Amino acid sequence: MDISHAISERRSIKSFTDRSVSPDEIERLLTAAVLAPNHRMTEPWRFYVLGPEARAGFGRALGHRKAKRVDDPDAKVAVVEKVEVVHRDLPAMLAVATTLDENPEIREEDYAATYMAIQNLCLTALVLGFGTHVKSGGVMDDPRAREAMGVRSGERVIATIAVGEPAAVPAAKPRRSAHQFTTWVP
């Protein structure tokens, strides 16, 4: 598959088959990730491959955050349990973090490089027959989620990535043409 085709076919996959993702396959994804462009060669990315218990712990932390929007106490418990089980049962899940340099300019460059590593990982997953779902948000700073993921101090979690064989691939969402966002400056 050529790169243009991979870019146009990549989707966020929300349901996976039961097929597991082997450690060798995870290694191939990570090998592609670390080839991302990286100004100053700081190699800021850190990858955490989460096993079932770590995934469940992260899901539990996320579930507690989601349950705050629910009034009924029994429904709150059900939300936490559902989110925990969904995450535990994923074929594979990674947490991607970046180191936090003291220099704000380097910190920004490192954040961008880490997201490029995530894109490399997602496109490689597609070529290998896997789907991915990248998630970010406030839960990445939640102490319970960070503990479940095993993230070290001095690192910022950028995203989690669910990886697996797609059970279903959604249709492409409409996108506007690049020319609508482009200004040619003479």
Backbone as CSV, one residue per row, in Angstrom:
resi,resn,N_x,N_y,N_z,CA_x,CA_y,CA_z,C_x,C_y,C_z
1,MET,0.862,-1.172,0.000,0.000,0.000,0.000,0.906,1.233,0.000
2,ASP,0.664,2.145,-0.928,1.485,3.352,-0.943,0.992,4.330,0.121
3,ILE,1.817,5.298,0.450,1.536,6.190,1.571,0.272,7.024,1.353
4,SER,0.025,7.477,0.124,-1.179,8.276,-0.141,-2.430,7.448,0.119
5,HIS,-2.389,6.192,-0.290,-3.536,5.304,-0.061,-3.718,5.058,1.446
6,ALA,-2.622,4.829,2.144,-2.701,4.600,3.587,-3.298,5.815,4.301
7,ILE,-2.862,7.006,3.919,-3.390,8.228,4.541,-4.883,8.362,4.276
8,SER,-5.304,8.101,3.042,-6.723,8.269,2.719,-7.605,7.167,3.308
9,GLU,-7.032,6.005,3.619,-7.813,4.885,4.155,-7.805,4.792,5.680
10,ARG,-6.943,5.536,6.345,-6.874,5.452,7.810,-8.177,5.969,8.433
11,ARG,-8.670,5.217,9.400,-9.893,5.592,10.113,-9.669,5.373,11.604
12,SER,-10.482,6.001,12.407,-10.507,5.702,13.836,-11.414,4.496,14.023
13,ILE,-10.836,3.416,14.515,-11.567,2.157,14.668,-12.034,2.037,16.109
14,LYS,-13.323,1.789,16.268,-13.883,1.731,17.619,-14.263,0.321,18.051
15,SER,-14.262,-0.629,17.127,-14.551,-2.013,17.514,-13.554,-2.940,16.826
16,PHE,-13.092,-3.898,17.597,-12.041,-4.798,17.149,-12.485,-6.248,17.271
17,THR,-11.857,-7.112,16.482,-12.075,-8.548,16.625,-11.303,-9.025,17.857
18,ASP,-11.393,-10.307,18.147,-10.681,-10.875,19.295,-9.215,-11.178,18.992
19,ARG,-8.792,-10.996,17.737,-7.407,-11.313,17.371,-6.449,-10.483,18.213
20,SER,-5.482,-11.142,18.808,-4.498,-10.419,19.617,-3.454,-9.760,18.723
21,VAL,-2.734,-8.836,19.292,-1.632,-8.162,18.614,-0.364,-8.652,19.308
22,SER,0.517,-9.290,18.566,1.699,-9.908,19.164,2.736,-8.858,19.573
23,PRO,3.623,-9.224,20.484,4.719,-8.315,20.836,5.563,-7.933,19.619
24,ASP,5.780,-8.863,18.697,6.547,-8.540,17.489,5.835,-7.483,16.647
25,GLU,4.514,-7.583,16.565,3.743,-6.598,15.797,3.785,-5.232,16.486
26,ILE,3.704,-5.225,17.807,3.827,-3.965,18.548,5.209,-3.354,18.296
27,GLU,6.239,-4.183,18.304,7.601,-3.703,18.044,7.708,-3.063,16.657
28,ARG,7.035,-3.643,15.669,7.067,-3.055,14.321,6.425,-1.674,14.324
29,LEU,5.332,-1.513,15.067,4.668,-0.210,15.161,5.584,0.813,15.835
30,LEU,6.241,0.393,16.896,7.117,1.304,17.636,8.363,1.654,16.839
31,THR,8.853,0.703,16.057,10.013,0.964,15.200,9.680,2.057,14.190
32,ALA,8.476,2.006,13.631,8.048,3.057,12.696,7.860,4.388,13.425
33,ALA,7.329,4.332,14.636,7.061,5.557,15.391,8.330,6.371,15.621
34,VAL,9.417,5.700,15.999,10.625,6.440,16.360,11.387,6.973,15.153
35,LEU,10.866,6.734,13.964,11.458,7.309,12.756,10.860,8.669,12.417
36,ALA,9.986,9.158,13.273,9.344,10.452,13.041,10.368,11.582,13.050
37,PRO,10.087,12.654,12.297,10.965,13.822,12.348,11.071,14.340,13.777
38,ASN,12.261,14.771,14.148,12.488,15.199,15.515,13.590,16.252,15.540
39,HIS,13.177,17.517,15.609,14.123,18.628,15.668,15.019,18.455,16.896
40,ARG,16.297,18.645,16.732,17.307,18.547,17.779,17.569,17.107,18.232
41,MET,16.918,16.135,17.628,17.073,14.714,17.951,16.990,14.440,19.455
42,THR,15.995,15.029,20.089,15.788,14.813,21.520,15.121,13.461,21.812
43,GLU,14.513,12.858,20.799,13.795,11.586,20.943,12.928,11.587,22.207
44,PRO,11.931,12.482,22.235,11.168,12.712,23.459,10.080,11.676,23.742
45,TRP,9.757,10.850,22.773,8.625,9.926,22.914,8.941,8.821,23.908
46,ARG,7.893,8.443,24.622,7.959,7.307,25.540,6.698,6.489,25.296
47,PHE,6.859,5.189,25.189,5.751,4.302,24.864,5.522,3.334,26.018
48,TYR,4.277,3.179,26.385,3.880,2.230,27.427,2.904,1.252,26.795
49,VAL,3.297,-0.014,26.740,2.430,-1.064,26.194,1.659,-1.620,27.381
50,LEU,0.352,-1.410,27.373,-0.468,-1.724,28.538,-1.075,-3.122,28.434
51,GLY,-0.825,-3.926,29.455,-1.443,-5.250,29.552,-2.873,-5.121,30.048
52,PRO,-3.572,-6.244,30.185,-4.993,-6.206,30.576,-5.268,-5.478,31.890
53,GLU,-4.421,-5.689,32.904,-4.661,-5.024,34.187,-4.423,-3.513,34.091
54,ALA,-3.391,-3.107,33.371,-3.139,-1.678,33.176,-4.267,-1.044,32.377
55,ARG,-4.737,-1.747,31.335,-5.864,-1.224,30.540,-7.107,-1.082,31.419
56,ALA,-7.356,-2.081,32.270,-8.522,-2.021,33.163,-8.386,-0.850,34.135
57,GLY,-7.192,-0.645,34.674,-6.973,0.473,35.593,-7.195,1.813,34.923
58,PHE,-6.692,1.937,33.681,-6.934,3.169,32.937,-8.433,3.332,32.691
59,GLY,-9.102,2.252,32.273,-10.548,2.300,32.027,-11.325,2.686,33.270
60,ARG,-10.894,2.172,34.416,-11.545,2.516,35.681,-11.405,4.019,35.955
61,ALA,-10.201,4.564,35.752,-9.989,5.999,35.956,-10.857,6.816,35.002
62,LEU,-10.884,6.405,33.739,-11.718,7.105,32.754,-13.194,6.960,33.105
63,GLY,-13.590,5.767,33.538,-14.980,5.532,33.925,-15.422,6.435,35.061
64,HIS,-14.564,6.635,36.048,-14.900,7.537,37.162,-15.096,8.961,36.665
65,ARG,-14.304,9.373,35.709,-14.468,10.722,35.146,-15.798,10.834,34.401
66,LYS,-16.137,9.798,33.624,-17.407,9.808,32.880,-18.598,9.724,33.824
67,ALA,-18.446,8.987,34.915,-19.549,8.792,35.865,-19.930,10.082,36.579
68,LYS,-19.042,11.072,36.604,-19.360,12.350,37.248,-20.558,13.029,36.589
69,ARG,-20.828,12.681,35.329,-21.950,13.307,34.605,-23.262,12.561,34.821
70,VAL,-23.234,11.521,35.639,-24.412,10.681,35.876,-24.890,10.922,37.310
71,ASP,-26.201,11.071,37.472,-26.758,11.351,38.801,-27.061,10.081,39.603
72,ASP,-27.612,9.081,38.979,-28.024,7.857,39.669,-26.806,7.050,40.148
73,PRO,-26.730,6.731,41.447,-25.568,6.008,41.981,-25.334,4.639,41.317
74,ASP,-26.396,3.898,41.040,-26.233,2.599,40.379,-25.734,2.765,38.949
75,ALA,-26.224,3.790,38.285,-25.776,4.070,36.917,-24.306,4.481,36.911
76,LYS,-23.870,5.217,37.948,-22.456,5.594,38.058,-21.576,4.350,38.109
77,VAL,-21.951,3.401,38.951,-21.182,2.158,39.081,-21.157,1.422,37.751
78,ALA,-22.291,1.382,37.073,-22.376,0.688,35.778,-21.471,1.339,34.739
79,VAL,-21.386,2.664,34.743,-20.522,3.376,33.797,-19.064,2.998,34.045
80,VAL,-18.645,3.043,35.302,-17.260,2.716,35.636,-16.936,1.286,35.205
81,GLU,-17.826,0.353,35.554,-17.587,-1.056,35.217,-17.526,-1.274,33.712
82,LYS,-18.407,-0.629,32.966,-18.430,-0.804,31.502,-17.141,-0.289,30.871
83,VAL,-16.731,0.913,31.253,-15.526,1.505,30.659,-14.296,0.670,31.034
84,GLU,-14.259,0.165,32.254,-13.145,-0.683,32.675,-13.066,-1.952,31.817
85,VAL,-14.201,-2.618,31.629,-14.236,-3.862,30.845,-13.876,-3.606,29.382
86,VAL,-14.409,-2.549,28.809,-14.112,-2.223,27.409,-12.607,-2.058,27.209
87,HIS,-11.957,-1.361,28.113,-10.513,-1.144,27.980,-9.717,-2.422,28.254
88,ARG,-10.113,-3.169,29.278,-9.411,-4.419,29.577,-9.448,-5.367,28.388
89,ASP,-10.568,-5.386,27.681,-10.768,-6.342,26.595,-10.203,-5.902,25.249
90,LEU,-9.579,-4.737,25.177,-8.966,-4.309,23.913,-7.857,-5.291,23.521
91,PRO,-7.662,-5.518,22.218,-6.566,-6.392,21.790,-5.197,-5.851,22.210
92,ALA,-5.004,-4.544,22.129,-3.758,-3.900,22.551,-4.043,-2.418,22.787
93,MET,-3.251,-1.853,23.681,-3.389,-0.426,23.960,-2.028,0.104,24.370
94,LEU,-1.693,1.247,23.819,-0.445,1.915,24.167,-0.762,3.289,24.715
95,ALA,0.081,3.735,25.618,0.049,5.124,26.047,1.311,5.759,25.487
96,VAL,1.167,6.946,24.931,2.308,7.647,24.345,2.507,8.942,25.116
97,ALA,3.724,9.097,25.619,4.063,10.282,26.405,5.250,10.985,25.764
98,THR,5.470,12.202,26.200,6.638,12.965,25.787,7.355,13.464,27.032
99,THR,8.660,13.591,26.915,9.423,14.156,28.021,9.147,15.655,28.096
100,LEU,9.375,16.220,29.261,9.099,17.646,29.475,10.407,18.398,29.680
101,ASP,10.890,18.969,28.610,12.113,19.757,28.675,11.833,21.068,29.404
102,GLU,12.837,21.612,30.063,12.674,22.892,30.762,12.463,24.050,29.793
103,ASN,13.014,23.948,28.592,12.901,24.999,27.587,11.540,24.881,26.886
104,PRO,10.678,25.915,26.964,9.346,25.846,26.356,9.384,25.593,24.843
105,GLU,10.386,26.133,24.161,10.488,25.921,22.714,10.761,24.442,22.411
106,ILE,11.658,23.848,23.139,11.958,22.427,22.928,10.755,21.574,23.331
107,ARG,10.084,21.945,24.405,8.894,21.210,24.839,7.838,21.179,23.728
108,GLU,7.638,22.305,23.069,6.663,22.382,21.968,7.107,21.532,20.781
109,GLU,8.386,21.619,20.444,8.923,20.794,19.344,8.773,19.304,19.667
110,ASP,9.028,18.935,20.919,8.931,17.539,21.328,7.488,17.029,21.275
111,TYR,6.544,17.890,21.657,5.126,17.528,21.561,4.763,17.231,20.103
112,ALA,5.182,18.108,19.203,4.889,17.918,17.776,5.545,16.639,17.253
113,ALA,6.784,16.398,17.629,7.490,15.199,17.180,6.788,13.937,17.684
114,THR,6.297,13.984,18.907,5.614,12.821,19.476,4.320,12.543,18.725
115,TYR,3.606,13.585,18.325,2.391,13.350,17.538,2.726,12.817,16.148
116,MET,3.855,13.237,15.591,4.265,12.656,14.306,4.601,11.176,14.486
117,ALA,5.177,10.824,15.616,5.444,9.412,15.908,4.131,8.627,15.982
118,ILE,3.112,9.240,16.576,1.797,8.598,16.658,1.241,8.368,15.254
119,GLN,1.364,9.350,14.375,0.876,9.190,13.002,1.629,8.062,12.291
120,ASN,2.960,8.017,12.451,3.732,6.912,11.858,3.203,5.569,12.350
121,LEU,2.958,5.481,13.649,2.459,4.245,14.239,1.114,3.857,13.634
122,CYS,0.207,4.820,13.529,-1.141,4.537,13.008,-1.114,4.113,11.550
123,LEU,-0.293,4.757,10.746,-0.214,4.382,9.329,0.436,3.014,9.164
124,THR,1.425,2.711,9.974,2.046,1.386,9.920,1.052,0.321,10.355
125,ALA,0.268,0.609,11.369,-0.758,-0.339,11.813,-1.715,-0.657,10.666
126,LEU,-2.125,0.346,9.925,-3.029,0.135,8.802,-2.407,-0.798,7.766
127,VAL,-1.158,-0.556,7.435,-0.463,-1.387,6.454,-0.363,-2.835,6.941
128,LEU,-0.261,-3.028,8.254,-0.166,-4.376,8.823,-1.541,-5.037,9.019
129,GLY,-2.602,-4.315,8.650,-3.943,-4.887,8.768,-4.643,-4.572,10.075
130,PHE,-4.101,-3.637,10.839,-4.708,-3.245,12.106,-5.389,-1.894,11.972
131,GLY,-6.264,-1.639,12.903,-6.872,-0.328,13.028,-6.416,0.282,14.334
132,THR,-6.563,1.580,14.440,-6.179,2.291,15.652,-7.246,3.303,16.030
133,HIS,-7.257,3.648,17.290,-8.111,4.732,17.769,-7.285,5.542,18.763
134,VAL,-6.939,6.750,18.364,-6.133,7.642,19.191,-7.078,8.488,20.042
135,LYS,-6.812,8.511,21.349,-7.626,9.320,22.251,-6.721,10.201,23.103
136,SER,-7.195,11.418,23.355,-6.487,12.332,24.244,-7.522,12.954,25.171
137,GLY,-7.106,13.869,25.992,-8.064,14.542,26.863,-7.567,14.655,28.284
138,GLY,-8.404,15.183,29.134,-8.057,15.460,30.516,-7.649,14.243,31.320
139,VAL,-8.163,13.080,30.959,-7.832,11.862,31.702,-6.338,11.562,31.661
140,MET,-5.645,12.097,30.669,-4.212,11.829,30.557,-3.434,12.401,31.742
141,ASP,-3.996,13.420,32.414,-3.353,14.014,33.588,-3.902,13.463,34.904
142,ASP,-4.925,12.629,34.834,-5.543,12.061,36.033,-4.517,11.177,36.757
143,PRO,-4.252,11.438,38.034,-3.253,10.639,38.758,-3.547,9.135,38.730
144,ARG,-4.836,8.745,38.800,-5.176,7.313,38.766,-4.861,6.715,37.402
145,ALA,-5.124,7.468,36.343,-4.830,6.982,34.988,-3.322,6.890,34.790
146,ARG,-2.595,7.905,35.221,-1.133,7.894,35.088,-0.532,6.715,35.850
147,GLU,-1.037,6.461,37.027,-0.529,5.321,37.807,-0.820,4.007,37.080
148,ALA,-2.028,3.858,36.555,-2.388,2.628,35.840,-1.497,2.411,34.624
149,MET,-1.135,3.503,33.945,-0.303,3.408,32.747,1.177,3.270,33.074
150,GLY,1.562,3.518,34.330,2.963,3.403,34.713,3.825,4.552,34.243
151,VAL,3.216,5.689,33.958,3.942,6.845,33.428,4.820,7.458,34.518
152,ARG,6.032,7.772,34.156,6.994,8.361,35.077,6.780,9.868,35.222
153,SER,7.260,10.417,36.315,7.196,11.868,36.487,8.126,12.496,35.443
154,GLY,7.837,13.732,35.082,8.629,14.407,34.064,8.196,14.054,32.653
155,GLU,7.067,13.362,32.537,6.516,13.008,31.221,5.061,13.448,31.145
156,ARG,4.665,13.851,29.954,3.282,14.235,29.692,2.670,13.194,28.766
157,VAL,1.563,12.594,29.196,0.866,11.640,28.332,0.154,12.436,27.251
158,ILE,0.457,12.099,25.995,-0.142,12.783,24.858,-1.445,12.095,24.445
159,ALA,-1.409,10.759,24.400,-2.573,10.020,23.912,-2.477,8.559,24.307
160,THR,-3.621,7.901,24.246,-3.636,6.447,24.269,-4.051,5.996,22.875
161,ILE,-3.585,4.812,22.498,-3.913,4.278,21.176,-4.381,2.841,21.341
162,ALA,-5.635,2.587,20.996,-6.145,1.225,20.929,-5.713,0.661,19.574
163,VAL,-5.256,-0.582,19.569,-4.773,-1.225,18.343,-5.393,-2.609,18.246
164,GLY,-5.853,-2.959,17.064,-6.384,-4.296,16.848,-6.890,-4.465,15.439
165,GLU,-7.315,-5.681,15.157,-7.913,-5.965,13.855,-9.328,-5.376,13.856
166,PRO,-9.647,-4.540,12.879,-10.967,-3.893,12.877,-12.104,-4.904,12.728
167,ALA,-13.124,-4.763,13.565,-14.352,-5.538,13.391,-15.225,-4.859,12.344
168,ALA,-15.077,-3.554,12.236,-15.803,-2.758,11.245,-14.977,-1.514,10.952
169,VAL,-15.032,-1.081,9.703,-14.321,0.131,9.298,-15.365,1.160,8.877
170,PRO,-15.411,2.293,9.567,-16.403,3.302,9.203,-16.076,3.961,7.867
171,ALA,-17.098,4.501,7.267,-16.902,5.257,6.027,-16.127,6.534,6.347
172,ALA,-15.471,7.056,5.343,-14.728,8.305,5.512,-15.688,9.448,5.811
173,LYS,-15.279,10.310,6.696,-16.074,11.507,6.971,-15.726,12.550,5.928
174,PRO,-16.695,13.363,5.542,-16.402,14.393,4.532,-15.354,15.378,5.044
175,ARG,-14.469,15.736,4.155,-13.426,16.720,4.484,-13.410,17.777,3.399
176,ARG,-13.093,18.988,3.813,-12.979,20.049,2.831,-11.637,19.949,2.121
177,SER,-11.568,20.507,0.955,-10.353,20.492,0.155,-9.263,21.331,0.811
178,ALA,-8.031,20.907,0.626,-6.887,21.635,1.186,-6.834,23.070,0.683
179,HIS,-7.312,23.308,-0.545,-7.224,24.676,-1.065,-8.059,25.658,-0.241
180,GLN,-9.053,25.169,0.508,-9.861,26.048,1.355,-9.086,26.536,2.578
181,PHE,-7.957,25.921,2.862,-7.160,26.284,4.021,-5.792,26.845,3.633
182,THR,-5.598,27.081,2.334,-4.271,27.409,1.835,-4.224,28.826,1.287
183,THR,-3.189,29.543,1.653,-2.907,30.854,1.110,-1.537,30.799,0.464
184,TRP,-1.454,31.144,-0.807,-0.171,31.191,-1.521,0.383,32.589,-1.360
185,VAL,1.493,32.705,-0.721,2.086,34.002,-0.419,3.225,34.254,-1.397
186,PRO,3.119,35.339,-2.213,4.171,35.601,-3.207,5.477,36.066,-2.560
